Amino acid sequence: MHVRSVGRRHRRDAPRRSQIVRRSAALLASALTALLAGCGSSSPTLDDAFEKALSLSPEPLPPYRKLVAEALKTFKAQNELTNLEISDPRWVEHLGGPAWLVCVKFNPAANPYHYAFFIRQEKIVENRFAVGTDRCTQRTFVAFDPATAK
């Protein structure tokens, strides 16, 4: 009989526990959202101004078009490299240390996707599909032809 009463109490407390867990998760999510929003708006490394990036970076502007063109030659799906567009470089914080970020947009007319190139000391240190924190979708792009890149 004692076991039954404990079991009933446990079943009655279960909805309260799940409400507490849900509320805690919601509070944590809203706190993280506020924290991330505050970080992005005040950081000069996330500023889109090309001139400001040049003044903040300790490295000179690399020959980014040439470096990106060379990297694109190694891509397996060369037939998908059509209607390319490229952004100006932006000085950003990167996992391995500060670097220039250049975004490339593939197939902009149909189903565009973005690729990020991180350049440090005139070498590409990482390239990958762009993620939200790269802010590639917010960049301004111009047409890019890897064959004529200098």
C-alpha positions in Angstrom: 0.0 0.0 0.0 2.8 2.4 0.7 4.3 1.8 -2.7 1.0 2.7 -4.4 0.8 6.0 -2.7 4.3 6.9 -3.7 3.5 5.9 -7.3 0.4 8.1 -7.3 2.4 11.1 -6.0 5.0 10.5 -8.7 2.4 10.5 -11.4 0.8 13.7 -10.1 4.2 15.5 -9.9 5.2 14.5 -13.5 3.2 17.3 -15.2 4.7 19.9 -12.9 8.2 18.6 -13.6 7.7 18.7 -17.3 6.3 22.3 -17.0 9.4 23.3 -15.1 11.7 21.7 -17.6 9.9 23.5 -20.5 9.9 26.9 -18.8 13.6 26.5 -18.0 14.4 25.6 -21.6 12.4 28.6 -22.8 14.2 30.9 -20.4 17.6 29.5 -21.5 16.7 29.9 -25.2 15.6 33.5 -24.8 18.7 34.4 -22.7 21.0 32.8 -25.4 19.1 34.7 -28.2 19.5 38.0 -26.3 23.2 37.3 -25.7 24.0 36.4 -29.3 22.0 39.4 -30.6 24.0 41.7 -28.3 27.3 40.2 -29.4 26.8 40.6 -33.1 25.5 44.2 -33.0 28.5 45.7 -31.1 31.4 43.8 -32.5 33.5 45.7 -35.2 34.7 42.4 -36.7 31.1 41.7 -37.9 30.7 45.1 -39.5 30.1 44.8 -43.2 31.9 48.0 -44.1 34.8 47.1 -46.3 36.8 50.2 -45.5 36.4 49.6 -41.7 37.6 46.0 -42.1 40.7 47.3 -43.9 41.5 49.6 -41.1 40.9 47.0 -38.4 42.9 44.2 -39.9 46.6 43.8 -39.0 47.1 42.0 -42.3 47.1 43.6 -45.8 44.4 42.7 -48.1 45.3 39.4 -49.8 44.9 38.6 -53.5 41.6 36.9 -52.5 40.1 36.6 -56.0 43.2 34.6 -57.1 43.2 32.5 -54.0 39.5 31.6 -54.3 39.9 30.9 -58.0 42.7 28.4 -57.2 40.6 26.8 -54.5 37.6 26.4 -56.8 39.7 24.4 -59.2 39.9 21.6 -56.6 36.1 21.3 -56.3 34.9 18.0 -57.7 31.6 19.3 -59.1 33.1 21.7 -61.6 29.8 21.7 -63.7 28.0 23.3 -60.7 30.4 26.3 -60.6 28.2 28.5 -62.8 27.1 32.1 -62.5 29.5 32.6 -59.6 29.4 35.8 -57.5 32.0 36.9 -54.9 31.9 39.3 -52.0 34.5 41.7 -50.8 36.6 40.3 -48.0 35.7 41.0 -44.4 38.0 40.7 -41.3 36.4 38.3 -38.8 37.2 36.3 -35.8 37.8 32.7 -36.8 38.3 29.6 -34.7 42.0 29.5 -35.6 42.4 33.2 -35.1 41.4 36.3 -37.1 41.1 35.9 -40.8 39.7 37.4 -44.0 36.3 36.0 -44.9 35.3 35.9 -48.6 31.8 34.6 -49.6 31.1 33.0 -52.9 27.6 32.5 -54.2 26.9 29.5 -56.5 24.0 29.3 -58.9 22.4 32.6 -57.8 19.5 32.5 -60.2 18.0 29.1 -59.4 18.8 27.8 -55.9 21.7 29.9 -54.5 24.0 28.6 -51.9 27.0 30.2 -50.2 30.5 29.1 -49.6 32.9 30.7 -47.1 36.6 31.0 -47.6 38.8 32.0 -44.7 42.2 33.5 -45.6 45.1 34.2 -43.4 48.6 35.3 -44.5 47.7 34.9 -48.2 46.6 31.3 -47.7 43.1 29.7 -47.4 43.0 28.2 -44.0 39.4 26.9 -44.2 36.6 26.7 -46.8 33.2 25.3 -46.2 29.5 25.9 -46.8 28.6 29.2 -45.1 26.7 29.1 -41.9 24.5 31.8 -40.3 27.3 33.4 -38.3 29.3 34.0 -41.5 26.5 36.4 -42.6 27.2 35.5 -46.3 23.5 35.9 -47.3 23.7 39.6 -46.2 26.8 40.4 -48.2 26.9 42.3 -51.5 28.1 40.2 -54.4 29.6 40.9 -57.9 30.0 38.6 -60.8 33.1 36.3 -60.5 35.0 34.5 -63.2 37.7 32.3 -61.8 39.4 32.0 -65.1 40.2 35.7 -65.2 40.8 36.3 -61.4 43.9 38.2 -60.5 
